[in-house]
Amino acid sequence: MSANIYKTIPNTTDQQSYSPAQQAWRRLLQNKAALVSMVFLLMIVFACVGLIHISPWELDEVDWDNFGTPPSLQGAHYFGTDANGRDLFVRTLYGGRISLMVGLLATAVSFIIGILYGAIAGYTGGKTDALMMRFVDILYALPFMFFVILLTVYFGKSIWLIFIAIGAVEWLTMARIVRGQSLALKQRSFVEAARVTGASHFNIIKRHIIPNTLGPVIVYATLTVPQVILFESFLSFLGLGVQEPMTSWGVLIAEGAAQMESAPWMLLFPAGFLAVTLFCLNFIGDGLRDALDPKDR
């Protein structure tokens, strides 16, 4: 009888031996959609970084014998060539480098600005919080696309300006998320204890407020990356994004859309890479959200 009782008692020793971060990682690995998405995303990154070198063609090198030819092993044009005779395989993988770099760096800019702004507003409270959040509301009222277009037109079409411009308009939601978390955290006992011990406001924000808001912020950041990639692709589609001789998936999709009927491979390959990347990032974001959810701990 006693043996049966012991069998019914759940073994929580293994769960208690793991830190919250390790438990979240184990839950993330149990999410099949997120795990498969991470594998596919790593394959895409590896292809963009490493496989581009297996082609004998350069980014802007023209094959004078093949203009707008379909995919073929002859001539090592694995994805075919575009209307100008350039190898689409190389241009698609190089465009992936630019699109992924824009997504990561612009998200990093919004990550830094949003965390600092939201943490200061939420922890300070009062009139300072009200003033800072009204400024956010004003920026929310402005059309983001129009703002970015003005920046690119006024300062010139630079890839580094695209990083800053997109990141500068994507931090608003992140700031609101961090601000809401900070309002709740500043009432917690460990923050009160830090105040009693004489810790400065800067140290409290740095060591107690910001680290405890990283869970939902990381989840939102993984969902921001595909938004930024899509945003950059739309800007490049309009001719305001990445400029020649560089390229991105948005530029290639714009070129492929113009040749969709006569050369559909020019659209299918970059659009396929972009769609798979966006799906992977969204599934990873959903997996992180479930893994970091305190209700599941």
N, C-alpha and C positions, 0 to 999 in steps of 0.2 A: 504493500500500500504506500509506504513512504517513498519507495523507488518511483512509483507513478507520479507522486506529488512533485518530486524533484524534476521529473521530465517535463512537467507542465510549466515549471518556472522558467521564463525566458532568460537566456544567458546574456546579460548586459555588460559583462566584463570586457568583451572585445570592443563594444561600442564606446565604453567609457575610456578605453585606452587610447582612443584617437582624439586629436584636437579637432575643433570645429572646422578648420580648413581641410584637414584630412578627410573628415566625414563628408564635407561638401564635394571633394574631389571623387570620393568613392561613389557618391550618388550621381555625379555627373557621368562617370564611366558606365553606370548602369542604364543610362539613357541611350538607347540604341540609335535614335535619330541624331542626337548630338555627337555621339561617337563616330558614326559614319560620316557626318558632316565634317568633323575635324580631320578625318582621313582624307576626304576629298579636297578639303581646303589646303592641307599640306601638299597634296599631289599637285594642285594648281600652282602653289607658291614654288614648289620644286621645279615644275615645268617652266615657269616664267624666269626663274633664276638660272637653272642649270641646263635644261633641254634646248634653250635657244642656241647654244653653241654647237649643236649637232648639225645645224644647217650651214652650208657653205656660203650663204648669202648674207649681206649686210642689210642694215635697216633701210637705207635709201638706194641700195644698189638696184639697177634696172637690168632686167633680162630682155635684151632687145629682140629676142626670138619668141617671147611669150608675153603677150599683152592680154590680160583678162582670160587666162586659161584656167580650166577646172583643176581640182586636186589631182596630182599625179606624182608617181615616184620618179618619172623621167624629168631630169633637171632638178631633182630634190625640192620640188614645190609641193610639199605635203598638204597644204591648205589651198593650193592654187596661187594665182597672182592677181593683183588688182588691175584696174584699167591702165595704170602707168607702168605695168610690168614689174612691180616690186613684189617680193615674196610675202605672202599673207601669213605664213607660219611665223616668220620672224617678227612681223609687225604686230601680230596678235599677242605673242608672248611679251614683246617689249611694251605694248600697250597695257598688258596686265601689270607690269612693274609700276607704270605711272599711276594707273587707277588704284592699285592697292596702296601705293605710297601716299597718294592724295587722301585716301580714306583713313589711313592710320595717323598721318601727321595732322590733318585737320581735326580728327577726333581728339588727338592729344592736346591741341590748342584749346578746344572747347572743354576738355576734361579739366585742364589746369584752371582756366578762367572760371568755369562753373563751380568747381569745388571751393575755390578761395572766396568767390563772391557770395555764394550761398551760405557757406559756413560763417562768414563774418556777419552777414545780415541776420541769420537765424540766432546766432549766439548773442549778438548785441541787442537785438529786439528794440522795442520802443520806436521813437521817431526815426532813428537811423535805419531800422529795418523797413519801416513804411516808405521812407524816401528811396531807398535802394530798390525796393520791389516796384515802386511806381515807375522808376526808370526802366525796369525790365518790362513792365506793361506797355510803356511807350514804344520800346523797341519791338515788342510783339505786334504792335499795330502797324508797323512799317512792313511793306511787302519785301520779303527776303530776297527774292529773285531780282527785283528792281535795285535793291541796295547793292548786291554783288555785281550786277551789270554796271552800275555807276562806278564802283571801285575799279573794275577791270578797264573801263573806258577812260577814266581819269588818270590812273596810275600806269596804264599800259598792260598788255597781255603777258604777264609773267607767271610761270608755274608756281613760284614762291608766293606771289600775291594771291593765287587761288587757294593755297593752303591757309593763309591768314584770313582771307575774306570768308571762306566757308566756315572755318573754325570760329570766326568772330560772330557769326549769326546762329551757330548751332549750340552755343553754351547756355542759352536762356532757359530751356527746359531742364537742363542739368542743374542750373543754379536753383531753380524752384524745388527740385527733388532734394538737394542737399540742404536747402533752407528749412524744408519741412522736417527732415530728419534732425537737424540741429535744434529746432524748437523743442522737440521731444527729449533729445539727449541732454540739454542743459539743465533739465529738472531732475536728472538721475542722480543717485546717491554718490557715484564715483566722481562726478563733476563737482558736486557740493563739497566732497572731501578734498578735492584739489584746491578749491577756493579757500577752504579753512586752513590748509597748509601754507597758504601764501603764494601759490602758483600764479604767474602772470596770465592775463587773458590770451596772450599770444601762445604761451605754452599749453594752455588748456585746449585752445583750438587745434594746435598742431598735434598734441599727444592723445587727446581724448575725443574731440568732436570729429575731426576728419577721418581718423582710422575706423571709427564706428559707423561711418556713412558709406564706406567703400563697397559694401555688398550690393545694395541697389544701384549704386553709381556704375560699378563694373558691368552689371547686367545692362543698364541703359547704354553704356559705351559700346558694347557689342552690337546693340541695335542701331547705334548711330553710325557705325562704319558703313553698313550697306546704304544708309540714307545719303551719306556723303558721297559714296561712289556713284550712286544714281544721280545726285545733284551735279557732280562734276561731268558725268556723261551727258546730262542735259545741256550744261553750259557748252561743252565741246560740240554737241550736236548743233547748237546755235552759232558756233564759230567763235565763242568767247572764252573757250577753255584752253586746252593744250594746243600749242601752235607748232607747225612744221619747223625743223625736221622731226621733232618728237611726235608721238602719237599716243592715243589712249583708246580704251574700248569705246568710249563715246564718239571719238573722231572716226574710228573704223565703222561703227554702226551708221553714222551719218553718211559716210562714203558708200557703204553697202546698201543703204536704203535708196540711194540714187540709182544703183545698178541692180536693184532687186530682181527685176524681170529677166535681164540678160545674164547676170552673174550672181545667182542667189547665194553661192558659197561666201561671197564677200560680206554678206550680212549674217549668215548662219553661224560661222565660227566665232566671231567676237561676241555676238549676242548670246550664243550658247555659253561661252565662258563667263560672261557677265551674269547670266541668269543662275548658273550653278553656284557661283560665288555668293550671290545675294541669298539664295536659298540656304546655303551652308551657314552663313553668318547669322541668319534669322533662327535656324534650328539650334545653333550653339548658344545664342542669346536666350532662347526658351529653356534650354537645358541648364544654363547658369541660373536663371531665375528660379527654377524648381530646386536646384541643388542648394542655393543660398537662402531659400525660404525658411525662416526660423520655425514655422509651424511643422515642418517635416523633420526637425531635428529630434 
